[in-house]
Amino acid sequence: MFALPDLPYAPTALEPVISTNTLGFHHGKHHAGYVKTLNTRLAELPGVTGTLEEIIRQAEEIPDAKLFNNAAQCWNHSFFWLSMAPKRQDPDAALAKAIAAAFHDHAGLRKAFVAAGAGHFGSGWVWLMSDNHGALSVISTHDAKDMLPGVDSTPLLVCDLWEHAYYLDHQNDRAGFLAQWFDHLADWTFAGRQFHAAVRNGLSWRHPRAFSFVE
């Protein structure tokens, strides 16, 4: 069974980009709902156990869409909360160099990130990724599709493109939300840790383990 992870900051900490109202619904209702449904589905599948990453991969192999969608959304949301910080930061020297190599400069990355997210049709996620050589890219994924750390790529940051992530605060201005998110909330310290893990073949972030397994 999995528990809803606590937010790493106060409910008011991301204002005005993300209001307390939005954060409360997003974390306390949407994310919590995925956790509840995931646990219910796991209780129905006693042979499926392990870390959340392992459960997601098993759900793809079975295949089980309900298990996959809820497990992947749990992973994506937990990663999303860690992709944000209340205090604006700058990338460290190594990550800044990689950004310059891929996007010319930080402004170039901002443009690519906002464009990819704003141009994505429907619900999904926009990611900053690194391969194991330190080459960066921006991609978007649809619905619950996850970007688990793999052999060739590691997620550094993600922003939620589902309307419940921004509509109360920004209405239909997804591009405006993404620009403000990138400028004020992106956690470059977390991204830097992920980047260094990617290029050094180290351990990047993994979802907290279940507090008890369903047997």
N, C-alpha and C positions, 0 to 999 in steps of 0.2 A: 504494500500500500504506500501511496505517496502523499505527502503533505504539501499544502500551499506554502511556498517559500515566503518569508517576510520580505517586504521592500527594504532596500538598503538605505533609505532616506525617509524623512518625514513626509506625510501626505501632501503637505503644502510646498515641498521643496522644489518642485519643478514648475511652479507658477512663474510667469503667466503663460508660458508655452503650453504646458499641460496643467489644467486646473485640478484642484482637489476633487471636484465633482467627477471629472473624467477619470482621474487616477483611481478613485474609489470604486467606480463602476467597472473599470477595466481590470483592475487587480482583484477586487473583492467579489465581482460577479462573473465576468468572462473567464479569467484565468481559473478562479475557483471552480467554475462549472466544468472546465476541462479536466481538472484534477478529480472531481467527483465522478465524472463519467468514466475516466480512465480506471479508477479504482473499481467501479462497478463492473467494467468489462474484464478486468484482470481476475476478479472473483469468479467470473464465468469461464475463464481459461486457465485452470490451475497449472498447466504445463508451461505457461509463459512466465518467466521470472528473470531477474537480473537487474542491471542498471537501466535507467531510462533509455540510454543510447542503445543498449542491447534489445530492449523491448521494442523500440522503434524498428530496428532491423528485422526482428522476428515478425513484426506485424506486416512488413513489406513482403517477407518470404511466404507467409501463410497462404494467401494474403488476407488481411482483415482490415477493411477500410475504417471501421469504427474505432478499433484499437489504434491504428496508425494516426488517424486524424487527431484524436484526443491526446495521444502521447506526444506527437510532434508539436502540437500547439502548446502543450505544457513546456516542452523544451524551448521552443521559440520565445515564449513569453518570459521565461526565467532569464534567458539570454538578453532579451530586450531590456528588462529592468536594469541589468548590469551594464548595458551599453550607454546608460545615462548617468550624469552626475550633476548636482545642483550648481557647482562652481565651474565656470569656463576654464578650460585647460588648453595647452598646446601639445602636439605630438612630440615625443622625444626625438633626439637627433637621428637615430637609426630609422624610425618610422617616417620622419619628415623627409629623409633622403629617398626612401622608397616611394613616397607620395610624389616627390618631384620627378622621379624616374618614370612613373606611370602616367602622371596627370599634369606634368610641367610644374605645378605648384599647388598649394592648398586650395586656392580659388578654383583651380581646374578640377580638383577632386570634388569640391562643393557643387560645381556645375554638373558634373557627371552623376553625382549621387542624387541631386534633386531631379534631374532630368529622367533618370531611370525610375525613380519612385513615382514621379508625377505621370510618366508615360505608361506605367503599368496598368493594364485594363483590369478592373475589378479588385478583389481582395488579394492581399499577399504581403510580401516583405521585400525590403531593399537592403542589400548586404554589401559591406566592404570585406573583400576576401584577400587572402594571401596564399600563394603557393609555397612549397617548401624551399624555394629559391629566393623568396622575398619579393616576388613580382605581384603587384596588387591589381585588383579588378573590382568593378562594381557590377552586381547582377541583381535581378529581381526574381522572386519565386512566387508561385501562385498558391493561394489558399493555405493549406497546412504543410505544404512542401517544406522540408527542413533542410538545413545546411550543417549537418553534423561534421565535426572534425574528421577528416579522412587522411588517406595516405598522401594525397596530392594537394589538398587545400584546407585552409582553416578560416573560419569566420572571425573577423575582428570586431565588427559592429553590425547592428541591425536596427532598422526602424520599421515599425508596424504600419502597414498601409490599409488595414481594415478601417472602415469608417468609424467604428466605435472608438478608435484610438485618437481621433481628432475632431469629429464632427460637432460635438457640443461646443468646442472652443474656436474652431476655424471654419465651420460649415463645409462648403464644398471646395475650399481653397487648399487642396492637398499640397500643391507646390509651395504655398506660403508656410504651411505647417512644417514641411520638410526643410525649408530654408532656415526657419527659426530653430528647429530641432538641431540641425547641423551646427548652427552658429552658437547656440547657448547650452545644449544639453549633451552632445556627444562626449562620451567619456574616453578621452585619448589615453589616459593612464591604463585603463582596462584594455583598450585596443593595442597599446604598446606591449602589454604582457602577452597577449595573444600572438602578436607579430613575432616576438622573440621566441616564443614556444614553437611557432611554425618554422622559422629559419634554423633553429637549433635542434629540431626534431625532438623537442621536449613535450611535456604534457600541457596541453591547452585546457581551457575550462571544461569541466564535466558537470552534469547536473547532479545535485545532491542525491545520494542513494535513498532508496525506499527505507522507511523506518521499520518495516517488517514486510516480509515476502508472503504472498498468498501461496499456500501449499495445498 
